C-alpha cells in the first residue's frame, strides 16, 4: 500500500473514531496541541501522522494502535465511555486517554496470560 493510500485510510478511521467519541476537531486539536487545520489534514489523509500522535489519538478514542494501522474491520473501540463530549476540557481528555490506555493494556495482559496458560496445558 502506498503512503498516500495508508494516510487516507488512517484519516478515515480517525475521523470516524472522533465522531463516535462525540468530540469536535477543536477539542481534539487542543488535546494534541495542534491547530484544527492540522487535525483536519490528518483526518483527510493529506499529511503524514507520527506514530506518537497516532498513539495519542488511539488512546483518546479507546482503540488500539493496530486498529488504525491494520485492515482491522471492527469499528467498535476496545474501550468505551459514555459522556457529553461538548462539555469536556483538555484535562478531561487527558484523563480519558490515560484510562483508555490502562484498560487496553490490562486487556492485552489478560489475553497474554490466557494464551500462556493454554500453552502450559498442552
C-alpha positions as CSV (number, residue, x, y, z in Angstrom):
1,X,0.0,0.0,0.0
2,X,1.4,3.4,-0.9
3,X,1.8,6.1,1.8
4,X,-0.9,8.3,0.4
5,X,-3.4,5.4,0.5
6,X,-2.3,4.5,4.0
7,X,-2.7,8.1,5.3
8,X,-6.1,8.3,3.7
9,X,-7.3,5.0,5.3
10,X,-5.9,6.1,8.7
11,X,-7.5,9.5,8.3
12,X,-10.9,8.0,7.7
13,X,-10.7,5.8,10.8
14,X,-9.5,8.8,12.8
15,X,-12.5,10.9,11.7
16,X,-14.9,8.1,12.4
17,X,-13.4,7.4,15.8
18,X,-13.6,11.1,16.8
19,X,-17.2,11.4,15.7
20,X,-18.1,8.2,17.5
21,X,-16.5,9.6,20.7
22,X,-18.6,12.7,20.3
23,X,-15.6,15.1,20.2
24,X,-15.1,18.1,18.0
25,X,-12.0,18.8,15.9
26,X,-11.4,21.8,18.2
27,X,-11.3,19.7,21.3
28,X,-9.0,17.1,19.8
29,X,-6.7,19.6,18.3
30,X,-6.4,21.3,21.7
31,X,-5.7,18.0,23.3
32,X,-2.9,17.3,20.8
33,X,-1.5,20.9,21.0
34,X,-2.1,21.5,17.3
35,X,-4.5,23.7,15.3
36,X,-7.7,22.5,13.9
37,X,-6.3,22.6,10.3
38,X,-3.6,20.2,11.2
39,X,-6.1,17.7,12.7
40,X,-8.2,18.1,9.6
41,X,-5.2,17.2,7.4
42,X,-4.7,14.1,9.5
43,X,-8.3,13.1,9.1
44,X,-8.3,13.7,5.3
45,X,-5.0,11.8,4.9
46,X,-3.4,14.9,3.5
47,X,-0.5,14.9,6.0
48,X,1.8,12.3,7.4
49,X,1.0,11.5,11.1
50,X,3.6,10.4,13.5
51,X,3.2,7.2,15.5
52,X,3.3,9.2,18.7
53,X,0.4,11.4,17.6
54,X,-1.5,8.4,16.3
55,X,-1.0,6.6,19.7
56,X,-2.3,9.7,21.5
57,X,-5.4,9.6,19.3
58,X,-5.8,5.9,19.7
59,X,-5.7,6.3,23.5
60,X,-8.1,9.2,23.5
61,X,-10.6,7.3,21.3
62,X,-10.2,4.0,23.1
63,X,-8.7,2.0,20.1
64,X,-5.5,0.0,19.8
65,X,-2.8,1.5,17.6
66,X,-3.2,-1.6,15.4
67,X,-6.8,-0.6,14.6
68,X,-5.6,2.4,12.7
69,X,-2.6,0.7,11.1
70,X,-4.1,-2.7,10.0
71,X,-7.1,-3.7,8.0
72,X,-9.0,-4.5,11.2
73,X,-12.7,-4.4,10.3
74,X,-14.1,-3.8,13.8
75,X,-15.4,-0.3,14.2
76,X,-16.0,-0.6,17.9
77,X,-13.4,0.8,20.2
78,X,-11.6,-1.5,22.6
79,X,-12.7,0.7,25.4
80,X,-15.8,2.8,25.5
81,X,-17.0,5.5,27.8
82,X,-20.2,7.5,27.7
83,X,-20.0,11.2,28.3
84,X,-21.1,14.5,26.9
85,X,-18.3,15.5,24.6
86,X,-19.1,19.1,24.3
87,X,-18.5,19.7,28.0
88,X,-15.0,18.1,28.1
89,X,-11.9,20.2,28.6
90,X,-8.3,19.3,27.6
91,X,-7.6,17.9,31.1
92,X,-10.7,15.7,30.9
93,X,-9.5,14.3,27.6
94,X,-6.0,13.6,29.1
95,X,-7.6,11.6,31.9
96,X,-9.8,9.7,29.4
97,X,-6.8,8.9,27.2
98,X,-4.8,7.6,30.3
99,X,-7.8,5.5,31.4
100,X,-8.2,4.0,27.9
101,X,-4.5,3.2,27.6
102,X,-4.6,1.5,31.1
103,X,-7.7,-0.6,30.2
104,X,-6.3,-1.6,26.8
105,X,-3.0,-2.7,28.3
106,X,-4.9,-4.6,31.0
107,X,-6.9,-6.4,28.4
108,X,-3.8,-7.3,26.4
109,X,-2.1,-8.6,29.5
110,X,-5.1,-10.8,30.3
111,X,-5.0,-12.2,26.7
112,X,-1.3,-12.9,27.0
113,X,-1.8,-14.7,30.4
114,X,-4.7,-16.7,29.0
115,X,-2.6,-17.8,26.0
116,X,0.3,-18.7,28.3
117,X,-2.0,-20.9,30.4
118,X,-3.3,-22.6,27.3
119,X,0.3,-23.3,26.2
120,X,1.1,-24.8,29.6
121,X,-1.9,-27.2,29.4
122,X,-0.6,-28.8,26.2
